[in-house]
Amino acid sequence: MTSALRVAVAMSGGVDSSTAAAILSERGFDLVGFSMQLWDQRRGRGEGGAAGGRCCSLEDFHDARAVAARLGIPFYVVNFQREFERAVVRPFVQSYLSGLTPSPCVLCNSRLKFDHLLRLAADVHASAVATGHYARVVHDEASGRYQLLRARCLEKDQSYFLFELGQEQLARAMFPLGELRKQEVRAIARRHGLGVADKQESQEICFVPDGNYAAFVERYHADLGADGNGAKPCTPGQIVDVSGRVRGTHGGIYRYTIGQRRGLGIANPKPLYVVALDPDQQRVVVGERRELARKECRVVRPNWISFDTLSRPLRISAKIRSRHAEAPGFIEPLPDGSVRVIFDEPQQAVTPGQACVFYQGDAVVGGGWISRN
């Protein structure tokens, strides 16, 4: 009799990861549960600030441990704070200070959950890592490659956040929720008697529990400065319109993102939006809504899933933000390895620093990072 395949399950303490573990347990897999301590929530708030967020809280670890006990599987809490700060938090802060709008959840998936956790899985002789993401992985016999597919439930699909996964990572990834709807997930959790079946979802970025990115950048920047790491200062500057006329001042470009309308403090007959950020001049450029539209953009550091490399123009649909409707168009390779994205119709608020993910039907072809240039 052969032993069951051992799987390391990432358990956040929420209903999704808990149900993923329950499904795999029911299917007979040999499971080891892991919760990752990624961030000390005391660093996520200022003096007198709001309490920490749900992620990496004692409540979460308690809930994950209770689920593991209910399922009868071993459970461990592993400390990845140093790795998380280096791979996710510090680039997040530096991006905002450079006039970019980062997507930290992508980095967390590719560089923590499917990198460090995969290595940890090998230590316990686990052949795969499972998470509660809503996505699917299939092996394409014709190409010999693993394909990342969007979830059956499009409202919950999280394939956008997984585009950086490589073939080795996809080969060892399991997404038990990929075929399910949220109500089905909660029903399964209730059937297994999991106490988290009706637990509220956490939507905020885990290390910015109050959603105030600017305040977090200021606090963390102060820490970096104290550590002597040469972080950029929070430099004030001018707010100008697209013609270069000064319309106001600002307290730091990290307070703004492309498409932002509120908080500009400028009187104008028509609404004004942030249309560009100039970190070299520390300027915020504003314009009317029509000036937000872009017919194309450049995407750098692409990762390809459906094939090894892009060698010719390809028809795709592109997603420029996680909640943005896909936009049909073409991608074409550039000599430096980056990609030009040409949309059929101009898109609003194409934001440097955000991920741009390419789809063909349900399959994630690949993706990369929107460049300022």
C-alpha positions as CSV (number, residue, x, y, z in Angstrom):
1,M,0.0,0.0,0.0
2,T,1.5,3.3,-1.1
3,S,1.4,6.2,1.3
4,A,-0.7,9.3,0.5
5,L,0.9,12.3,-1.1
6,R,2.1,14.7,1.5
7,V,1.0,18.3,1.0
8,A,2.0,21.5,2.9
9,V,-1.1,23.6,3.3
10,A,-0.8,27.4,3.9
11,M,-3.3,28.2,6.6
12,S,-4.1,31.8,7.2
13,G,-6.9,31.2,9.7
14,G,-9.5,32.3,7.2
15,V,-12.3,30.3,5.7
16,D,-10.7,29.8,2.3
17,S,-7.4,28.2,3.4
18,S,-9.2,26.3,6.1
19,T,-11.6,24.8,3.6
20,A,-8.8,24.0,1.1
21,A,-7.2,21.9,3.9
22,A,-10.6,20.2,4.7
23,I,-11.1,19.3,1.0
24,L,-7.6,17.8,0.7
25,S,-8.0,15.9,4.0
26,E,-11.3,14.5,2.8
27,R,-9.5,13.4,-0.4
28,G,-7.0,11.4,1.6
29,F,-3.9,13.6,1.3
30,D,-1.3,13.6,4.1
31,L,-1.4,17.2,5.2
32,V,1.0,19.4,7.2
33,G,-0.4,22.9,8.0
34,F,1.7,26.0,8.1
35,S,0.8,29.5,9.2
36,M,3.3,32.2,8.2
37,Q,4.1,35.0,10.5
38,L,4.9,37.7,8.0
39,W,4.4,41.0,9.8
40,D,4.4,42.3,13.4
41,Q,1.1,44.3,13.4
42,R,2.5,46.6,16.1
43,R,4.6,48.1,13.3
44,G,1.5,48.5,11.1
45,R,0.1,51.4,13.2
46,G,1.4,54.6,14.7
47,E,1.1,55.7,18.3
48,G,-2.5,55.6,19.3
49,G,-3.4,54.1,15.9
50,A,-6.0,51.4,15.1
51,A,-5.4,47.8,16.1
52,G,-3.7,45.5,13.7
53,G,-5.3,43.8,10.8
54,R,-6.6,40.3,10.6
55,C,-3.6,38.8,8.8
56,C,-0.8,37.5,11.1
57,S,-2.9,38.2,14.2
58,L,-3.0,36.0,17.2
59,E,-6.7,35.4,16.4
60,D,-5.7,34.1,13.0
61,F,-3.1,31.7,14.3
62,H,-5.6,30.5,17.0
63,D,-8.2,29.8,14.3
64,A,-5.7,28.0,12.0
65,R,-4.5,25.8,14.9
66,A,-8.2,25.0,15.8
67,V,-8.9,24.0,12.2
68,A,-5.8,21.8,12.1
69,A,-6.8,20.1,15.3
70,R,-10.3,19.6,13.9
71,L,-8.9,17.9,10.8
72,G,-6.3,16.0,12.8
73,I,-3.2,17.3,11.0
74,P,0.1,18.7,12.4
75,F,0.4,22.4,12.5
76,Y,3.3,24.9,12.7
77,V,3.7,28.6,12.7
78,V,6.8,29.7,10.8
79,N,8.4,33.1,11.0
80,F,9.1,34.7,7.7
81,Q,9.1,38.3,8.9
82,R,12.6,39.1,7.7
83,E,12.0,37.6,4.3
84,F,8.6,39.3,3.9
85,E,10.0,42.7,4.8
86,R,12.9,42.3,2.4
87,A,10.8,40.9,-0.5
88,V,7.5,42.8,-0.1
89,V,7.4,45.6,2.4
90,R,10.5,47.4,1.5
91,P,9.8,47.4,-2.3
92,F,6.3,48.6,-1.5
93,V,7.6,51.7,0.3
94,Q,10.3,52.3,-2.2
95,S,7.8,52.1,-5.1
96,Y,5.5,54.7,-3.5
97,L,8.5,57.0,-2.9
98,S,9.4,56.6,-6.6
99,G,6.0,57.5,-7.9
100,L,4.8,54.0,-8.5
101,T,1.7,52.2,-7.2
102,P,2.8,48.7,-6.1
103,S,0.9,45.4,-6.0
104,P,2.4,43.7,-2.9
105,C,0.1,40.6,-3.0
106,V,1.8,39.4,-6.2
107,L,5.2,39.5,-4.6
108,C,3.9,37.8,-1.5
109,N,2.6,34.9,-3.6
110,S,5.6,34.4,-5.8
111,R,8.4,35.1,-3.3
112,L,6.9,33.9,0.0
113,K,4.1,31.4,-0.4
114,F,5.5,29.7,-3.5
115,D,9.2,30.1,-2.8
116,H,10.1,30.0,0.9
117,L,7.1,27.8,1.7
118,L,8.0,25.4,-1.1
119,R,11.4,25.0,0.4
120,L,9.9,24.5,3.8
121,A,7.6,21.8,2.3
122,A,10.7,19.9,1.1
123,D,12.0,19.8,4.7
124,V,8.9,17.9,5.8
125,H,9.0,15.7,2.7
126,A,5.9,17.3,1.2
127,S,5.6,17.2,-2.6
128,A,3.2,20.1,-3.1
129,V,1.9,23.3,-1.5
130,A,-1.8,24.1,-1.3
131,T,-3.4,27.4,-0.7
132,G,-6.9,28.9,-0.6
133,H,-6.5,30.9,-3.8
134,Y,-9.4,30.9,-6.3
135,A,-7.5,29.7,-9.4
136,R,-6.7,26.4,-11.3
137,V,-3.6,24.6,-12.5
138,V,-3.7,22.1,-15.3
139,H,-0.9,20.3,-17.2
140,D,-1.1,20.7,-21.0
141,E,0.0,17.5,-22.6
142,A,0.6,19.1,-26.0
143,S,3.1,21.8,-24.7
144,G,4.3,19.9,-21.7
145,R,3.7,23.0,-19.6
146,Y,1.7,23.7,-16.6
147,Q,-1.1,26.3,-17.3
148,L,-2.6,28.7,-14.8
149,L,-6.3,29.2,-15.3
150,R,-8.8,31.6,-13.8
151,A,-11.2,30.2,-11.3
152,R,-14.6,29.0,-12.3
153,C,-16.1,31.7,-10.1
154,L,-15.0,34.8,-11.9
155,E,-16.1,37.1,-9.0
156,K,-13.5,35.4,-6.7
157,D,-10.8,34.7,-9.3
158,Q,-7.3,35.4,-8.0
159,S,-5.2,34.3,-11.0
160,Y,-4.1,37.9,-11.5
161,F,-2.1,37.7,-8.3
162,L,-0.4,34.5,-9.4
163,F,1.0,35.5,-12.8
164,E,4.7,35.5,-11.5
165,L,4.7,31.7,-10.7
166,G,7.1,29.7,-12.7
167,Q,6.8,26.2,-14.1
168,E,8.4,24.5,-11.1
169,Q,6.1,26.4,-8.7
170,L,3.0,25.6,-10.8
171,A,4.0,22.0,-11.0
172,R,3.8,21.8,-7.1
173,A,0.8,24.1,-6.6
174,M,-2.6,23.0,-5.6
175,F,-5.7,25.2,-5.5
176,P,-8.6,23.1,-4.2
177,L,-11.1,26.0,-4.4
178,G,-10.6,26.7,-8.1
179,E,-13.8,25.0,-9.1
180,L,-16.0,26.4,-6.3
181,R,-18.1,29.4,-5.5
182,K,-17.8,31.2,-2.2
183,Q,-21.1,30.0,-0.8
184,E,-20.0,26.4,-1.6
185,V,-16.7,27.0,0.3
186,R,-18.6,28.1,3.4
187,A,-21.0,25.2,3.1
188,I,-18.0,22.8,3.0
189,A,-16.5,24.5,6.0
190,R,-19.8,24.1,8.0
191,R,-20.1,20.4,7.0
192,H,-16.6,19.8,8.4
193,G,-17.5,21.7,11.6
194,L,-14.9,24.4,11.1
195,G,-15.3,27.4,13.4
196,V,-14.2,29.8,10.7
197,A,-17.1,28.9,8.3
198,D,-18.7,32.4,8.7
199,K,-15.6,34.3,9.5
200,Q,-15.4,37.7,7.8
201,E,-13.0,38.2,5.0
202,S,-10.0,40.6,5.3
203,Q,-9.7,42.9,2.3
204,E,-6.9,45.2,3.3
205,I,-3.2,44.8,2.7
206,C,-2.0,42.9,5.7
207,F,0.8,45.3,6.8
208,V,-1.4,48.4,6.3
209,P,-4.4,47.4,8.4
210,D,-6.1,50.8,8.3
211,G,-5.6,51.3,4.6
212,N,-3.6,54.5,5.1
213,Y,-0.7,53.8,2.7
214,A,0.8,57.3,3.0
215,A,1.0,57.2,6.8
216,F,2.6,53.8,6.6
217,V,5.2,55.0,4.1
218,E,6.0,57.9,6.3
219,R,6.5,55.7,9.4
220,Y,8.5,53.1,7.6
221,H,10.6,55.7,5.7
222,A,11.5,57.1,9.1
223,D,12.7,53.7,10.2
224,L,14.7,53.3,7.0
225,G,16.3,56.6,7.5
226,A,17.2,55.7,11.0
227,D,18.8,52.5,9.8
228,G,20.9,54.5,7.4
229,N,19.6,52.8,4.2
230,G,19.5,55.9,2.1
231,A,15.7,56.1,1.6
232,K,14.4,59.1,-0.3
233,P,13.1,61.9,1.8
234,C,9.4,62.7,1.7
235,T,9.9,65.7,-0.5
236,P,7.1,68.3,-1.1
237,G,6.6,69.6,-4.6
238,Q,4.3,71.2,-7.1
239,I,1.0,70.1,-8.6
240,V,1.0,71.1,-12.3
241,D,-1.5,70.6,-15.1
242,V,-0.6,68.9,-18.4
243,S,0.5,72.2,-19.9
244,G,3.0,72.7,-17.0
245,R,1.0,75.4,-15.2
246,V,1.4,75.3,-11.4
247,R,-2.0,74.6,-9.8
248,G,-0.9,73.8,-6.2
249,T,1.5,72.1,-3.9
250,H,1.7,68.6,-2.4
251,G,3.5,67.0,0.6
252,G,5.0,64.0,-1.2
253,I,4.2,62.1,-4.4
254,Y,3.7,58.9,-2.4
255,R,0.4,60.4,-1.4
256,Y,-0.9,60.1,-5.0
257,T,-1.7,57.5,-7.6
258,I,-2.8,57.7,-11.2
259,G,-6.5,58.3,-11.6
260,Q,-6.9,59.8,-8.1
261,R,-9.5,62.5,-7.9
262,R,-10.0,63.3,-4.2
263,G,-7.6,65.2,-2.1
264,L,-6.1,67.4,-4.7
265,G,-7.4,70.7,-3.2
266,I,-7.7,72.4,-6.6
267,A,-10.7,74.4,-7.8
268,N,-11.5,73.7,-11.5
269,P,-14.6,73.9,-13.7
270,K,-14.2,70.2,-14.5
271,P,-13.0,67.4,-12.2
272,L,-9.2,67.0,-12.2
273,Y,-7.4,63.6,-11.8
274,V,-3.8,62.6,-11.3
275,V,-2.6,61.7,-14.8
276,A,1.2,61.3,-14.1
277,L,3.8,61.4,-11.3
278,D,7.3,62.8,-12.0
279,P,9.6,61.6,-9.2
280,D,12.7,63.4,-10.7
281,Q,11.0,66.8,-10.3
282,Q,8.7,65.7,-7.4
283,R,5.7,66.8,-9.4
284,V,2.1,65.6,-9.5
285,V,0.6,66.2,-12.9
286,V,-3.2,66.6,-13.1
287,G,-5.6,66.7,-16.0
288,E,-9.2,66.1,-17.0
289,R,-10.6,62.6,-17.3
290,R,-10.0,62.4,-21.1
291,E,-6.3,62.9,-20.4
292,L,-6.2,59.7,-18.3
293,A,-6.7,57.5,-21.3
294,R,-3.8,55.5,-22.8
295,K,-3.8,53.5,-26.0
296,E,-0.7,51.5,-25.1
297,C,1.8,50.9,-22.3
298,R,5.2,49.2,-21.8
299,V,5.4,46.2,-19.5
300,V,8.7,45.2,-17.9
301,R,10.1,42.0,-16.3
302,P,7.5,39.7,-18.0
303,N,6.9,36.2,-16.8
304,W,5.5,33.7,-19.3
305,I,3.4,30.7,-18.4
306,S,1.9,29.5,-21.7
307,F,5.3,29.5,-23.4
308,D,9.0,30.2,-22.8
309,T,9.2,33.6,-24.5
310,L,7.1,36.0,-26.6
311,S,8.6,35.9,-30.1
312,R,5.8,37.6,-32.1
313,P,2.8,39.8,-31.7
314,L,0.0,38.0,-29.9
315,R,-3.7,38.7,-29.5
316,I,-4.7,38.8,-25.8
317,S,-6.9,40.5,-23.3
318,A,-5.0,42.5,-20.6
319,K,-6.0,43.2,-17.0
320,I,-4.2,46.4,-15.8
321,R,-5.6,46.1,-12.2
322,S,-7.0,43.3,-10.2
323,R,-10.5,44.7,-10.4
324,H,-10.3,46.2,-13.8
325,A,-12.3,44.7,-16.7
326,E,-10.1,42.9,-19.2
327,A,-9.2,45.0,-22.2
328,P,-8.7,43.3,-25.6
329,G,-5.6,44.1,-27.6
330,F,-2.1,42.9,-28.7
331,I,1.2,42.4,-27.1
332,E,4.5,42.5,-29.0
333,P,8.1,41.8,-27.9
334,L,10.6,44.7,-27.6
335,P,14.4,44.3,-28.1
336,D,15.2,44.8,-24.4
337,G,12.9,41.9,-23.3
338,S,10.0,44.1,-22.3
339,V,6.6,44.1,-23.9
340,R,4.5,46.7,-25.7
341,V,0.7,46.4,-24.9
342,I,-1.6,48.0,-27.5
343,F,-5.2,48.2,-26.5
344,D,-8.1,48.1,-28.9
345,E,-9.6,51.0,-27.0
346,P,-7.8,53.6,-24.8
347,Q,-7.8,52.6,-21.1
348,Q,-8.3,54.8,-18.1
349,A,-5.6,55.2,-15.4
350,V,-2.9,52.8,-16.7
351,T,-0.8,52.9,-13.6
352,P,3.0,52.4,-13.4
353,G,3.9,49.9,-10.8
354,Q,0.8,47.8,-11.2
355,A,0.8,44.3,-12.7
356,C,-0.5,43.9,-16.2
357,V,-1.7,40.3,-16.8
358,F,-2.4,38.7,-20.2
359,Y,-5.2,36.2,-20.8
360,Q,-6.4,34.0,-23.6
361,G,-9.7,32.7,-22.6
362,D,-9.3,31.2,-19.1
363,A,-5.6,30.8,-19.4
364,V,-3.0,33.3,-18.0
365,V,-0.5,33.7,-20.8
366,G,1.8,35.7,-18.6
367,G,2.2,39.2,-17.2
368,G,4.6,41.9,-16.0
369,W,4.8,45.3,-14.5
370,I,3.6,48.5,-16.0
371,S,6.5,50.9,-16.7
372,R,6.5,54.7,-16.4
373,N,8.3,55.0,-19.8
